[in-house]
Amino acid sequence: MSDVPIYRSHPPSLWSLYGKAVLPKGKTTTGDLTIPGLSAGLVGVSTANNNLKRYQKVCGFSQQTHAPITWPHILAFPLHLKLLTEKAFPLPLLGLVHLRNTITQHRPIGIGETLDIDVRLDGQTQGTKGLEFDLVTEARSAGKLVWEEVSTNLFRQPQQGDKGKPGKPPELERYPNTLSINAPESIGRQYAKVSGDRNPIHLHALTAKAFGFPRAIAHGMWSKAQVLALLEQQAGWKNESVSVSCQFKKPLFLPGTAQLNWRAGEGDWDYQLLNAKGDAPHLTGNITWG
């Protein structure tokens, strides 16, 4: 689009966007939907705002001179919501499924550093379960790309002729290192306050039940942040150029416990967040340096 909204220092108001998020969309069950090339920008935003320390606490990050690797995602979230609530965007926001997320940090980002953030919709594909599309985010400092993210989302659509049962999942591989993670009942509300992501499925059992869940579920990006907060405290972690991929699997119901399970190689680490029994993944991913 030629008319790209640009915000200076401060993102659009989340409260006005929440109201748009619950508005109904037109009929969206056909397979010929087109995701428009919407984009938006935020110029001159500081990485140090009033929410940073609270975010670090909620996600378990230690106090350091650089921002958490997932922090630019939070700074960009109002722009994400802006695009997903535009009239031209054809899908209902509530009900979209976050499938995958990959963050590449080209160097550590200092606390108090000023960033320019651009977001856009891209990468439309027709998957086996429905329409997939990407939210692409790029953060620049003094004109140089320092951080980027691709979040892949799914809009479920009925698939004609697909009545077979799903195949048996591959056998779960266990890694040598394990830590326990506790997710209290209130973590969805705590994370919503610092991230702006107030999807009802994360806030309370009553609101989650309205969307078919027996209890509230943890935000996927809280789970990823919690995993990274623990992994960066382990021997061998390097504060340099790094790419972190993540595939979201089964929901983590609140309250709940999970197992962070990982193995550390020379140039990359594999990790997975497993259920309390250790026999099913909430998420899986890989960390690559260089």
BALOBA-1460 file (C-alpha; in Angstrom, 3 decimals):
// residues 290
<rec num="1" residu="m" x="0.000" y="0.000" z="0.000"/>
<rec num="2" residu="s" x="1.196" y="3.533" z="-0.702"/>
<rec num="3" residu="d" x="-0.493" y="4.991" z="2.388"/>
<rec num="4" residu="v" x="1.624" y="3.397" z="5.120"/>
<rec num="5" residu="p" x="0.823" y="4.638" z="8.643"/>
<rec num="6" residu="i" x="3.964" y="5.861" z="10.431"/>
<rec num="7" residu="y" x="3.970" y="6.511" z="14.178"/>
<rec num="8" residu="r" x="6.631" y="8.583" z="15.884"/>
<rec num="9" residu="s" x="8.004" y="7.555" z="19.297"/>
<rec num="10" residu="h" x="4.674" y="6.101" z="20.434"/>
<rec num="11" residu="p" x="2.625" y="3.289" z="18.831"/>
<rec num="12" residu="p" x="-1.136" y="3.429" z="18.157"/>
<rec num="13" residu="s" x="-3.440" y="3.135" z="21.177"/>
<rec num="14" residu="l" x="-4.157" y="-0.477" z="22.022"/>
<rec num="15" residu="w" x="-7.550" y="0.263" z="23.560"/>
<rec num="16" residu="s" x="-8.964" y="1.596" z="20.302"/>
<rec num="17" residu="l" x="-7.594" y="-1.464" z="18.491"/>
<rec num="18" residu="y" x="-9.137" y="-3.879" z="21.021"/>
<rec num="19" residu="g" x="-12.553" y="-2.542" z="20.072"/>
<rec num="20" residu="k" x="-11.881" y="-3.213" z="16.396"/>
<rec num="21" residu="a" x="-10.585" y="-6.716" z="17.191"/>
<rec num="22" residu="v" x="-14.025" y="-7.977" z="18.224"/>
<rec num="23" residu="l" x="-15.865" y="-6.608" z="15.188"/>
<rec num="24" residu="p" x="-17.173" y="-9.352" z="12.862"/>
<rec num="25" residu="k" x="-15.630" y="-9.870" z="9.440"/>
<rec num="26" residu="g" x="-17.379" y="-10.983" z="6.272"/>
<rec num="27" residu="k" x="-17.721" y="-14.597" z="5.206"/>
<rec num="28" residu="t" x="-14.248" y="-16.150" z="5.359"/>
<rec num="29" residu="t" x="-14.719" y="-19.856" z="4.729"/>
<rec num="30" residu="t" x="-13.771" y="-19.938" z="1.054"/>
<rec num="31" residu="g" x="-10.289" y="-20.795" z="-0.169"/>
<rec num="32" residu="d" x="-9.799" y="-17.740" z="-2.408"/>
<rec num="33" residu="l" x="-8.926" y="-15.245" z="0.314"/>
<rec num="34" residu="t" x="-6.115" y="-12.795" z="-0.342"/>
<rec num="35" residu="i" x="-4.023" y="-11.274" z="2.445"/>
<rec num="36" residu="p" x="-3.335" y="-7.646" z="1.487"/>
<rec num="37" residu="g" x="0.183" y="-6.247" z="1.636"/>
<rec num="38" residu="l" x="-0.490" y="-4.022" z="4.636"/>
<rec num="39" residu="s" x="2.413" y="-2.408" z="6.474"/>
<rec num="40" residu="a" x="3.074" y="0.108" z="9.250"/>
<rec num="41" residu="g" x="6.053" y="1.755" z="10.935"/>
<rec num="42" residu="l" x="7.133" y="3.101" z="14.308"/>
<rec num="43" residu="v" x="9.994" y="5.593" z="14.257"/>
<rec num="44" residu="g" x="12.223" y="6.487" z="17.194"/>
<rec num="45" residu="v" x="10.922" y="4.159" z="19.904"/>
<rec num="46" residu="s" x="13.120" y="3.601" z="22.961"/>
<rec num="47" residu="t" x="13.801" y="0.059" z="24.124"/>
<rec num="48" residu="a" x="13.529" y="1.322" z="27.716"/>
<rec num="49" residu="n" x="9.924" y="2.005" z="28.662"/>
<rec num="50" residu="n" x="7.889" y="1.585" z="31.841"/>
<rec num="51" residu="n" x="7.001" y="-2.036" z="31.006"/>
<rec num="52" residu="l" x="10.513" y="-3.386" z="30.462"/>
<rec num="53" residu="k" x="11.351" y="-4.306" z="34.063"/>
<rec num="54" residu="r" x="7.910" y="-5.828" z="34.560"/>
<rec num="55" residu="y" x="8.317" y="-7.810" z="31.335"/>
<rec num="56" residu="q" x="11.698" y="-9.108" z="32.484"/>
<rec num="57" residu="k" x="10.159" y="-10.226" z="35.774"/>
<rec num="58" residu="v" x="7.099" y="-11.885" z="34.221"/>
<rec num="59" residu="c" x="9.220" y="-13.802" z="31.708"/>
<rec num="60" residu="g" x="12.145" y="-14.561" z="34.023"/>
<rec num="61" residu="f" x="14.883" y="-12.528" z="32.297"/>
<rec num="62" residu="s" x="17.786" y="-11.351" z="34.448"/>
<rec num="63" residu="q" x="18.710" y="-7.661" z="34.635"/>
<rec num="64" residu="q" x="21.319" y="-6.919" z="31.973"/>
<rec num="65" residu="t" x="22.550" y="-4.007" z="29.889"/>
<rec num="66" residu="h" x="20.876" y="-5.408" z="26.783"/>
<rec num="67" residu="a" x="17.171" y="-5.976" z="26.159"/>
<rec num="68" residu="p" x="15.669" y="-9.487" z="26.094"/>
<rec num="69" residu="i" x="15.786" y="-11.000" z="22.607"/>
<rec num="70" residu="t" x="11.954" y="-11.106" z="22.552"/>
<rec num="71" residu="w" x="11.497" y="-7.480" z="23.675"/>
<rec num="72" residu="p" x="11.234" y="-5.904" z="20.180"/>
<rec num="73" residu="h" x="8.256" y="-8.227" z="19.577"/>
<rec num="74" residu="i" x="6.495" y="-6.429" z="22.441"/>
<rec num="75" residu="l" x="7.421" y="-2.999" z="21.063"/>
<rec num="76" residu="a" x="5.999" y="-4.035" z="17.683"/>
<rec num="77" residu="f" x="2.813" y="-5.663" z="19.001"/>
<rec num="78" residu="p" x="0.597" y="-2.537" z="18.627"/>
<rec num="79" residu="l" x="1.624" y="-2.400" z="14.957"/>
<rec num="80" residu="h" x="0.759" y="-6.086" z="14.560"/>
<rec num="81" residu="l" x="-2.670" y="-5.430" z="16.036"/>
<rec num="82" residu="k" x="-3.067" y="-2.374" z="13.810"/>
<rec num="83" residu="l" x="-2.615" y="-4.462" z="10.653"/>
<rec num="84" residu="l" x="-4.780" y="-7.363" z="11.835"/>
<rec num="85" residu="t" x="-7.704" y="-5.060" z="12.657"/>
<rec num="86" residu="e" x="-7.665" y="-3.097" z="9.403"/>
<rec num="87" residu="k" x="-10.821" y="-3.251" z="7.282"/>
<rec num="88" residu="a" x="-8.783" y="-4.565" z="4.371"/>
<rec num="89" residu="f" x="-7.597" y="-7.550" z="6.419"/>
<rec num="90" residu="p" x="-10.218" y="-10.229" z="5.662"/>
<rec num="91" residu="l" x="-9.834" y="-12.587" z="8.646"/>
<rec num="92" residu="p" x="-11.238" y="-12.404" z="12.190"/>
<rec num="93" residu="l" x="-8.460" y="-11.750" z="14.672"/>
<rec num="94" residu="l" x="-9.904" y="-13.940" z="17.418"/>
<rec num="95" residu="g" x="-9.407" y="-17.530" z="16.354"/>
<rec num="96" residu="l" x="-6.137" y="-17.097" z="14.440"/>
<rec num="97" residu="v" x="-3.591" y="-19.714" z="15.505"/>
<rec num="98" residu="h" x="0.074" y="-18.819" z="16.042"/>
<rec num="99" residu="l" x="1.993" y="-21.672" z="14.363"/>
<rec num="100" residu="r" x="5.632" y="-20.615" z="14.246"/>
<rec num="101" residu="n" x="7.955" y="-17.816" z="15.260"/>
<rec num="102" residu="t" x="11.550" y="-17.138" z="14.254"/>
<rec num="103" residu="i" x="13.575" y="-14.272" z="15.706"/>
<rec num="104" residu="t" x="16.999" y="-13.277" z="14.376"/>
<rec num="105" residu="q" x="18.996" y="-10.850" z="16.508"/>
<rec num="106" residu="h" x="22.022" y="-9.584" z="14.588"/>
<rec num="107" residu="r" x="23.581" y="-8.153" z="17.736"/>
<rec num="108" residu="p" x="22.463" y="-7.506" z="21.328"/>
<rec num="109" residu="i" x="20.223" y="-4.430" z="21.574"/>
<rec num="110" residu="g" x="21.074" y="-2.028" z="24.366"/>
<rec num="111" residu="i" x="18.527" y="-0.897" z="26.932"/>
<rec num="112" residu="g" x="17.739" y="2.717" z="26.048"/>
<rec num="113" residu="e" x="18.692" y="2.266" z="22.389"/>
<rec num="114" residu="t" x="16.349" y="3.881" z="19.868"/>
<rec num="115" residu="l" x="14.804" y="1.700" z="17.168"/>
<rec num="116" residu="d" x="12.782" y="2.166" z="13.996"/>
<rec num="117" residu="i" x="10.340" y="-0.727" z="13.569"/>
<rec num="118" residu="d" x="8.575" y="-1.824" z="10.385"/>
<rec num="119" residu="v" x="5.914" y="-4.532" z="10.156"/>
<rec num="120" residu="r" x="4.152" y="-6.037" z="7.149"/>
<rec num="121" residu="l" x="1.876" y="-8.906" z="6.117"/>
<rec num="122" residu="d" x="3.508" y="-11.378" z="3.748"/>
<rec num="123" residu="g" x="4.020" y="-15.041" z="2.834"/>
<rec num="124" residu="q" x="0.470" y="-16.237" z="2.134"/>
<rec num="125" residu="t" x="0.247" y="-20.015" z="1.562"/>
<rec num="126" residu="q" x="-2.515" y="-22.607" z="1.578"/>
<rec num="127" residu="g" x="-1.548" y="-25.248" z="4.137"/>
<rec num="128" residu="t" x="-3.120" y="-28.590" z="4.985"/>
<rec num="129" residu="k" x="-5.237" y="-27.030" z="7.741"/>
<rec num="130" residu="g" x="-6.077" y="-23.718" z="6.131"/>
<rec num="131" residu="l" x="-4.642" y="-20.354" z="5.135"/>
<rec num="132" residu="e" x="-1.223" y="-19.439" z="6.523"/>
<rec num="133" residu="f" x="0.366" y="-15.999" z="6.441"/>
<rec num="134" residu="d" x="3.337" y="-14.212" z="7.983"/>
<rec num="135" residu="l" x="3.711" y="-11.130" z="10.120"/>
<rec num="136" residu="v" x="7.207" y="-9.824" z="9.329"/>
<rec num="137" residu="t" x="8.880" y="-7.380" z="11.716"/>
<rec num="138" residu="e" x="12.184" y="-5.560" z="11.233"/>
<rec num="139" residu="a" x="13.958" y="-3.302" z="13.741"/>
<rec num="140" residu="r" x="16.736" y="-0.915" z="12.731"/>
<rec num="141" residu="s" x="19.149" y="1.176" z="14.751"/>
<rec num="142" residu="a" x="20.762" y="4.145" z="12.987"/>
<rec num="143" residu="g" x="19.464" y="2.692" z="9.724"/>
<rec num="144" residu="k" x="21.048" y="-0.739" z="10.221"/>
<rec num="145" residu="l" x="18.974" y="-3.919" z="10.589"/>
<rec num="146" residu="v" x="19.587" y="-5.305" z="14.089"/>
<rec num="147" residu="w" x="16.582" y="-7.576" z="14.700"/>
<rec num="148" residu="e" x="13.934" y="-9.333" z="12.606"/>
<rec num="149" residu="e" x="11.053" y="-11.715" z="13.193"/>
<rec num="150" residu="v" x="8.671" y="-13.873" z="11.180"/>
<rec num="151" residu="s" x="5.490" y="-15.007" z="12.923"/>
<rec num="152" residu="t" x="3.373" y="-17.484" z="10.942"/>
<rec num="153" residu="n" x="-0.355" y="-17.585" z="11.674"/>
<rec num="154" residu="l" x="-3.092" y="-19.977" z="10.599"/>
<rec num="155" residu="f" x="-6.722" y="-19.357" z="9.711"/>
<rec num="156" residu="r" x="-8.391" y="-22.750" z="9.857"/>
<rec num="157" residu="q" x="-10.471" y="-23.743" z="6.846"/>
<rec num="158" residu="p" x="-12.345" y="-26.977" z="6.113"/>
<rec num="159" residu="q" x="-10.401" y="-29.062" z="3.622"/>
<rec num="160" residu="q" x="-12.458" y="-30.854" z="0.969"/>
<rec num="161" residu="g" x="-11.794" y="-34.560" z="0.586"/>
<rec num="162" residu="d" x="-9.618" y="-34.744" z="3.717"/>
<rec num="163" residu="k" x="-11.444" y="-37.154" z="6.003"/>
<rec num="164" residu="g" x="-8.543" y="-39.353" z="7.011"/>
<rec num="165" residu="k" x="-7.275" y="-39.599" z="10.552"/>
<rec num="166" residu="p" x="-4.093" y="-37.694" z="11.379"/>
<rec num="167" residu="g" x="-0.929" y="-39.754" z="11.205"/>
<rec num="168" residu="k" x="0.900" y="-40.926" z="14.290"/>
<rec num="169" residu="p" x="3.280" y="-38.229" z="15.566"/>
<rec num="170" residu="p" x="6.997" y="-39.037" z="15.428"/>
<rec num="171" residu="e" x="8.537" y="-40.546" z="18.549"/>
<rec num="172" residu="l" x="9.595" y="-37.862" z="21.005"/>
<rec num="173" residu="e" x="13.351" y="-37.529" z="21.427"/>
<rec num="174" residu="r" x="14.552" y="-36.623" z="24.908"/>
<rec num="175" residu="y" x="17.509" y="-34.304" z="25.406"/>
<rec num="176" residu="p" x="20.052" y="-34.561" z="28.258"/>
<rec num="177" residu="n" x="19.202" y="-31.316" z="30.134"/>
<rec num="178" residu="t" x="15.908" y="-30.582" z="31.892"/>
<rec num="179" residu="l" x="14.510" y="-27.782" z="34.063"/>
<rec num="180" residu="s" x="11.000" y="-27.374" z="35.488"/>
<rec num="181" residu="i" x="8.814" y="-24.382" z="34.589"/>
<rec num="182" residu="n" x="5.825" y="-23.293" z="36.644"/>
<rec num="183" residu="a" x="2.977" y="-21.422" z="34.928"/>
<rec num="184" residu="p" x="0.592" y="-19.997" z="37.562"/>
<rec num="185" residu="e" x="-3.079" y="-19.364" z="36.829"/>
<rec num="186" residu="s" x="-2.456" y="-15.609" z="36.719"/>
<rec num="187" residu="i" x="0.432" y="-15.656" z="34.230"/>
<rec num="188" residu="g" x="-1.846" y="-14.961" z="31.258"/>
<rec num="189" residu="r" x="-3.123" y="-11.775" z="32.873"/>
<rec num="190" residu="q" x="0.379" y="-10.766" z="33.997"/>
<rec num="191" residu="y" x="1.767" y="-11.213" z="30.499"/>
<rec num="192" residu="a" x="-1.212" y="-9.410" z="28.950"/>
<rec num="193" residu="k" x="-0.466" y="-6.326" z="31.066"/>
<rec num="194" residu="v" x="3.126" y="-6.058" z="29.860"/>
<rec num="195" residu="s" x="2.650" y="-7.252" z="26.270"/>
<rec num="196" residu="g" x="-0.742" y="-5.796" z="25.329"/>
<rec num="197" residu="d" x="-1.902" y="-9.211" z="24.071"/>
<rec num="198" residu="r" x="-5.297" y="-9.558" z="25.778"/>
<rec num="199" residu="n" x="-6.692" y="-12.477" z="23.795"/>
<rec num="200" residu="p" x="-9.483" y="-13.914" z="26.016"/>
<rec num="201" residu="i" x="-8.161" y="-17.478" z="25.730"/>
<rec num="202" residu="h" x="-5.185" y="-16.457" z="27.897"/>
<rec num="203" residu="l" x="-6.899" y="-14.404" z="30.600"/>
<rec num="204" residu="h" x="-9.341" y="-16.556" z="32.546"/>
<rec num="205" residu="a" x="-10.961" y="-19.985" z="32.456"/>
<rec num="206" residu="l" x="-14.392" y="-18.443" z="31.819"/>
<rec num="207" residu="t" x="-13.281" y="-16.454" z="28.780"/>
<rec num="208" residu="a" x="-11.226" y="-19.384" z="27.481"/>
<rec num="209" residu="k" x="-14.245" y="-21.698" z="27.662"/>
<rec num="210" residu="a" x="-16.115" y="-19.370" z="25.309"/>
<rec num="211" residu="f" x="-13.540" y="-20.355" z="22.672"/>
<rec num="212" residu="g" x="-13.624" y="-24.088" z="23.398"/>
<rec num="213" residu="f" x="-10.773" y="-24.425" z="25.904"/>
<rec num="214" residu="p" x="-11.355" y="-26.066" z="29.298"/>
<rec num="215" residu="r" x="-9.016" y="-23.570" z="30.994"/>
<rec num="216" residu="a" x="-6.985" y="-20.542" z="30.042"/>
<rec num="217" residu="i" x="-3.784" y="-21.282" z="28.105"/>
<rec num="218" residu="a" x="-0.390" y="-19.610" z="28.325"/>
<rec num="219" residu="h" x="0.636" y="-17.164" z="25.603"/>
<rec num="220" residu="g" x="2.952" y="-18.859" z="23.144"/>
<rec num="221" residu="m" x="5.339" y="-15.909" z="23.213"/>
<rec num="222" residu="w" x="5.422" y="-15.989" z="27.018"/>
<rec num="223" residu="s" x="6.448" y="-19.649" z="26.811"/>
<rec num="224" residu="k" x="9.155" y="-18.838" z="24.268"/>
<rec num="225" residu="a" x="10.433" y="-15.922" z="26.359"/>
<rec num="226" residu="q" x="10.457" y="-18.053" z="29.525"/>
<rec num="227" residu="v" x="12.462" y="-20.733" z="27.711"/>
<rec num="228" residu="l" x="15.021" y="-18.214" z="26.446"/>
<rec num="229" residu="a" x="15.285" y="-16.541" z="29.861"/>
<rec num="230" residu="l" x="16.348" y="-19.896" z="31.325"/>
<rec num="231" residu="l" x="18.578" y="-20.982" z="28.460"/>
<rec num="232" residu="e" x="20.596" y="-17.776" z="28.397"/>
<rec num="233" residu="q" x="21.596" y="-18.495" z="32.017"/>
<rec num="234" residu="q" x="23.187" y="-21.819" z="31.019"/>
<rec num="235" residu="a" x="26.887" y="-22.406" z="30.381"/>
<rec num="236" residu="g" x="27.747" y="-21.988" z="26.725"/>
<rec num="237" residu="w" x="25.129" y="-19.329" z="25.899"/>
<rec num="238" residu="k" x="26.609" y="-16.594" z="23.689"/>
<rec num="239" residu="n" x="25.443" y="-12.982" z="23.608"/>
<rec num="240" residu="e" x="26.035" y="-12.417" z="19.909"/>
<rec num="241" residu="s" x="24.264" y="-12.844" z="16.582"/>
<rec num="242" residu="v" x="21.617" y="-15.523" z="17.085"/>
<rec num="243" residu="s" x="18.495" y="-16.967" z="15.441"/>
<rec num="244" residu="v" x="15.794" y="-18.672" z="17.518"/>
<rec num="245" residu="s" x="13.076" y="-20.709" z="15.810"/>
<rec num="246" residu="c" x="9.974" y="-22.011" z="17.569"/>
<rec num="247" residu="q" x="7.068" y="-24.229" z="16.535"/>
<rec num="248" residu="f" x="4.011" y="-24.063" z="18.792"/>
<rec num="249" residu="k" x="2.433" y="-27.439" z="19.511"/>
<rec num="250" residu="k" x="0.006" y="-28.342" z="22.318"/>
<rec num="251" residu="p" x="-1.416" y="-25.601" z="24.592"/>
<rec num="252" residu="l" x="-0.067" y="-25.154" z="28.114"/>
<rec num="253" residu="f" x="-3.142" y="-24.980" z="30.357"/>
<rec num="254" residu="l" x="-3.108" y="-22.694" z="33.391"/>
<rec num="255" residu="p" x="-2.171" y="-23.340" z="36.079"/>
<rec num="256" residu="g" x="0.357" y="-25.891" z="34.934"/>
<rec num="257" residu="t" x="3.924" y="-27.131" z="35.009"/>
<rec num="258" residu="a" x="6.194" y="-27.977" z="32.109"/>
<rec num="259" residu="q" x="9.675" y="-29.318" z="31.432"/>
<rec num="260" residu="l" x="12.274" y="-27.343" z="29.511"/>
<rec num="261" residu="n" x="14.392" y="-29.992" z="27.802"/>
<rec num="262" residu="w" x="17.456" y="-29.122" z="25.685"/>
<rec num="263" residu="r" x="20.787" y="-30.197" z="24.265"/>
<rec num="264" residu="a" x="23.720" y="-27.877" z="23.599"/>
<rec num="265" residu="g" x="25.877" y="-28.350" z="20.518"/>
<rec num="266" residu="e" x="28.891" y="-26.344" z="19.399"/>
<rec num="267" residu="g" x="27.049" y="-23.982" z="17.061"/>
<rec num="268" residu="d" x="23.413" y="-24.617" z="17.850"/>
<rec num="269" residu="w" x="21.061" y="-25.862" z="20.570"/>
<rec num="270" residu="d" x="17.830" y="-27.834" z="20.260"/>
<rec num="271" residu="y" x="15.107" y="-27.282" z="22.840"/>
<rec num="272" residu="q" x="11.557" y="-28.323" z="23.623"/>
<rec num="273" residu="l" x="9.016" y="-27.411" z="26.260"/>
<rec num="274" residu="l" x="7.264" y="-30.604" z="27.316"/>
<rec num="275" residu="n" x="4.193" y="-31.299" z="29.410"/>
<rec num="276" residu="a" x="4.557" y="-32.309" z="33.065"/>
<rec num="277" residu="k" x="4.756" y="-36.010" z="32.137"/>
<rec num="278" residu="g" x="7.434" y="-35.292" z="29.544"/>
<rec num="279" residu="d" x="5.649" y="-37.176" z="26.769"/>
<rec num="280" residu="a" x="4.198" y="-34.342" z="24.613"/>
<rec num="281" residu="p" x="5.606" y="-30.970" z="23.458"/>
<rec num="282" residu="h" x="4.115" y="-27.533" z="24.036"/>
<rec num="283" residu="l" x="6.744" y="-26.092" z="21.701"/>
<rec num="284" residu="t" x="9.952" y="-27.135" z="19.962"/>
<rec num="285" residu="g" x="12.762" y="-25.100" z="18.481"/>
<rec num="286" residu="n" x="16.379" y="-24.481" z="17.586"/>
<rec num="287" residu="i" x="18.943" y="-21.814" z="18.461"/>
<rec num="288" residu="t" x="21.733" y="-21.046" z="15.982"/>
<rec num="289" residu="w" x="24.609" y="-18.626" z="16.491"/>
<rec num="290" residu="g" x="26.574" y="-16.791" z="13.817"/>
